[in-house]
Amino acid sequence: MPPESEIRRIALAMLYELRFIINESEKDSYTKEEIMALLDPIAITKK
């Protein structure tokens, strides 16, 4: 298991990626399903 500092770094990187994706989009709101669809590829690449 990675140290707590590494887990935090990975979590912050994932949040930043999601923020970047949303910021680049022209949409003003997202459904739960759309957010999950955005998170899935990010989580898969972080495995």
C-alpha positions in Angstrom: 0.0 0.0 0.0 1.4 3.4 -0.9 2.1 5.9 1.8 -0.6 8.4 2.8 1.3 11.3 1.1 1.3 9.4 -2.2 -2.4 8.6 -1.9 -3.2 12.3 -1.3 -1.0 13.3 -4.3 -2.9 10.9 -6.6 -6.3 12.1 -5.3 -5.3 15.8 -5.9 -4.1 14.9 -9.4 -7.4 13.2 -10.2 -9.3 16.3 -9.0 -7.2 18.6 -11.1 -7.7 16.5 -14.2 -11.5 16.5 -13.6 -11.4 20.3 -13.1 -9.5 20.7 -16.3 -11.9 18.6 -18.3 -15.0 20.5 -16.9 -13.3 23.9 -17.4 -12.6 23.1 -21.1 -16.2 22.0 -21.6 -19.0 24.3 -22.8 -21.5 22.7 -20.5 -22.7 24.6 -17.4 -24.1 21.6 -15.5 -23.5 17.8 -15.3 -25.6 14.9 -14.2 -24.3 12.3 -11.8 -23.9 9.9 -14.7 -21.9 12.4 -16.7 -19.6 13.0 -13.8 -19.1 9.3 -13.3 -18.3 8.9 -17.0 -15.6 11.7 -16.6 -14.1 10.1 -13.5 -13.9 6.5 -14.8 -11.1 7.1 -17.4 -9.1 9.2 -14.9 -9.3 6.4 -12.3 -8.4 3.7 -14.8 -5.2 5.6 -15.9 -4.2 6.0 -12.2 -4.3 2.2 -11.4 
